[in-house]
Amino acid sequence: MIFPKSDFSTVLVVGTTKGETKSLRIKTKHINRIRQYAFTICLTLLLLTVAIVFLSLEVSKINEERKAYHREIAHLKSQIPVASDTTQARNYIQNIENKLKKINQYLRKRGIEGFATNDIGGNDDANTDLSPEETYALYNERLEDILSGVAFTPIGYPSNFAVNSRFGYRSDPIRRGRVEFHPGIDFKGRRGDAVKSTADGKVIIAGWFQGYGKCVKIRHKNNLETLYGHLSKVNVKAGQMVSTGQVIGRVGSTGHSTGNHLHYEVRKNGKPVNPGSYLSFN
């Protein structure tokens, strides 16, 4: 097939070495398409360049944000130990306060004034600048006070657990037919059984005392006193400091007594109260 001359274009190729020139006949439609291809390629390259520049800027921005994020995380992590310790301290403190409230409920049921729990270690505003170590120290000091209070509060049994006669009005065992007020609890016992102090305190009587016979009376804190009567032997002296569980005497039947036993009293502000309220926390 023979194409018209208008369908062809002549392309001259000039040599750079020997100055030779060659001519090529190419269909005109192909040359036009090459122009379109070149325009399309240039436009595509331009768009790709713009896209690459935009993405580079976005990636740089993201990297900066990531660095800022990691810096913030690192800062927060550096604060975690203190925050964690503070939270632990406050939880520890809250647990202590809850236990103190429970102890107070038990004590008040037995006529003992409870331990103060208001503002232990200071209030929240006062404690905002305290380190966890200082907070723990304040509560440790308070617990020491409570421990001391418990040590000086007569709780538990001075001798055998078997009760022979309880607190309150009863028939007089010596003067038959008469009613008397019994200001303590009588515990059964054999002559010579150990009698122990139910709390730390100071001995104010150690010897014969009225109808109690041989007797030991101990003054404790919280305006409390304990009395141990009808003893066969006294093991302490007036003015002596005694500790909880220390043997202060021996069971006997001295004074107004009908047989070997221990008469035990608890007095508050000088007046007898029911010792049964102090025997245990149950």
Residue, then its C-alpha position, 0 to 999 in steps of 0.5 A: m500500500i502506497f501512502p500519500k506524501s503528507d502521511f510521512s515526515t522526514v527526520l534528518v539525523v546529523g552525525t557528530t563525527k564525520g558530519e554525515t547526515k541521514s534522513l528517515r521517513i516516519k509516519t506523521k501520526h507516530i511523530n504526533r503520538i511521540r509528542q503526546y507521550a512526551f507531554t504525558i510522561c513530563l506531566t506524570l513526572l511532575l505529579l510524581t515529584v510534587a507527590i514525593v515532596f508532599l509525602s516527604l513533608e508529611v513523613s517529616k511532620i509525622n517523625e517530629e510528632r513521633k519524637a515529641y510523643h516519645r519525649e512525652i512518654a519518657h517524661l511520664k515514665s520518669q514520673i511513674p515511680v513517684a506516682s506509683d509510690t504515692t498511690q501505694a502509700r495512700n492505699y496503705i494509709q486507707n487500709i490502716e484507717n479502715k483497720l483502726k475504725k474496726i478496732n475502735q468498734y471493738l474497743r468502744k463496745r467494751g467501754i474503751e475509748g477508741f484511737a483517734t483516726n482524724d488527720i492521722g499524719g496530717n490532712d490531704d492538703a498538708n500531705t501534698d508535699l510529703s514524699p512517700e517515705e515521709t508519709y510512711a514515717l508519719y503512719n509508722e509513728r501513729l501505729e507505734d502510738i496505737l501499739s502502746g495504747v493496746a499494750f496498756t489496755p487490759i485485754g485477755y485472761p489473767s488466769n484460767f479461762a474457767v469463770n466461777s462468778r460473774f460481774g454484777y449482783r449475786s448472793d453473798p457467798i459468806r453472808r448467806g441470804r444477802v445480796e451483794f454487788h460483785p465488782g469483778i469476775d472470779f476465775k476457778g483455779r488451784r492454789g499456786d496457779a500463775v496470775k498474769s498481768t493483762a496489760d503493761g502498767k505500774v503496780i500501786i498495791a502489792g500486799w494485803f488489801q481489805g477483804y481482797g486479802k493478798c492483792v495486786k493492783i496495777r494502774h494502766k493508761n486510759n484511766l484504767e486499773t486492774l485488781y487481782g485478789h485473794l492471792s496466795k503469793v504476791n510476786v511484785k512490789a508497789g511502784q514496780m513496772v510490769s508488762t503484759g503477761q508477766v506473772i504477778g502472783r499466785v492463786g489462793s484464798t486469802g481475805h474474804s474467800t470461800g476457796n481457791h480462786l482469782h478475783y479479777e477487776v477492771r476499774k475505769n476512772g476508779k469505778p469497777v466496770n465489767p471485766g467481761s468486756y475486756l476479755s477478748f475482741n469477739 
